[in-house]
Amino acid sequence: MGNYARLDNLRNVRYGEFLFVHSGESGFYADVWNTMGFNDCPPDEFAAVDLDAETKRLGALAGFRNGPRFWTFDALGAGMRATAPVETFGTLQMFLAATVTFGDTPPAAMKYIERYVDRDNYWEFAAHEPRFYLVTPDGVRYIMQAYAHYVDPTQTFDSLPKLGDVLQMPEGWTFEVDLDPREALRLGTGPENVAAVLQDELGNSYQRVTHIEDIK
């Protein structure tokens, strides 16, 4: 798996992100700053950050608050985690976790539309712990990596199995729940270190299921 910094016991752990949008030769992209490993994203401190001031300080076109969120996997490994840049936003330390590419279209709240994230990491889902999927009519599967509170703060991990009754999915899509998977699962980003991700209308995040490994 290469040289990864690993964090365990992450299921239902709270975190937060800031995305700062820039324009480059290949179009729009966003740097993603994440609280993991530094703090558990206290909601009051997260909300108190002056996002307009930070956007100006970093020379970005726009800034977005992405969270608070809660992981739905059990462990992660991140390549080059120890050497990633670190910044302080308000009272919160965060590290540069990834870059999201948008091409020629400025970022917007696009539900059930893939975005592409440059990151060198893996998520690890333990055996016998619930997993949640969006499935397209063509059988493409996306596994939930995090649920969000910024749209519906009443969401809990225990409420996730009933999301299929709540989500307004595109025609032919389904929400599937595996309450007791037999094997652990490791989901990576492949040799090019690019993950395909999307969100539902509640801000819950999913990654396309490719580059997987069953763990005995």
Secondary structure, DSSP 4 states (H G I P E B T S, - for coil): --SEEEE---TT-EEEEEEEEEEETTEEEEEEEE-TTT----HHHHHHS-HHHHHHHTT-SEEEEEEEEEE-SSEEEEETGGGS-EEEETTEEEEEEEEEEEETSPP---TT--EEEE--EEEEE-TTS-EEEEE-TT--EEEEEEEESSS-TT--GGGGGGGGGT--PPTT-EEEEESS-SSEEEEE-TTTTEEEEEE-TT--EEEE--SEEEE-
